[in-house]
């Protein structure tokens, strides 16, 4: 009988580990999202002091796809 209880305990243990791992992954995703948001917000605040940089970045972003599309294919 000890064999059955050992298998049951290992099964419960592996379920708990997988649940804990899943929760940890979710927490890390949430934390990364918060950090990313905070970094973007800080960057926007810094760029707000330089509106000409915002315009230049916008123009560069708009022109970049046009340049990629105009290059000949391989």
N, C-alpha and C positions, 0 to 999 in steps of 0.2 A: 503493500500500500504506500509506502513512502515515495515510490517512484511516481505515482499519480499526483501526489501533492507537490512534488518538485516540479513536474511539468506544468501544473496549474499555476504555481507561483512564478515560474519563468514566463509563462504566457501573460500573466497579469503585469509582471515587471516590464515586459517588452511593450505592452499596451501603454503603460504609464510613461515609459521613455518616449514612445512615438508621439503621444499627446503633448508631452513637455517640449519635445523638439518642434512640433507644429506651433505651439504657443510662442516659443522663442523666435521662430521665423516670422510670425505675425508681428510680434513686438518690434523686431529689428526693421521690418518693412515700414511700420508706423513711425518708428524713430527716424529712419532715413527720410521719409516724406516730410516730417516736421523740420529736420535739418535742412533739407532742400528748400523748403518754403522760406525758412528763415534766411538762408543765403541769398535767395532771389530777392527777397524783400530788402535786405541790406544793400544789395547791389543796385536795386532800383532807387533806393534813397541816396546812394552815392552818386548815381548818374543824374539824379534830378538837379544836382548843382551844375551840370554841364549839358544843357539841352542840345547843343550842337553835336555831342557825341551820340546822343540817341538818334538824331536824324541821320548821322553818318552810318551808324550801325544798321538802321532800317534800310537805307539805300544799298548798303553792301549785301544785306540779306535778300533783298528783292532782286538784285542783279546777279547773285551767285547761281540760282537755278537757270537763268537765261544763259550764262556762260557754260554751264555743264551741258545744257541741251544743244548748244551750238557746236560742241566738239564732235569730230567725226567718231563713229563707232569703231570698235576694234575688230 
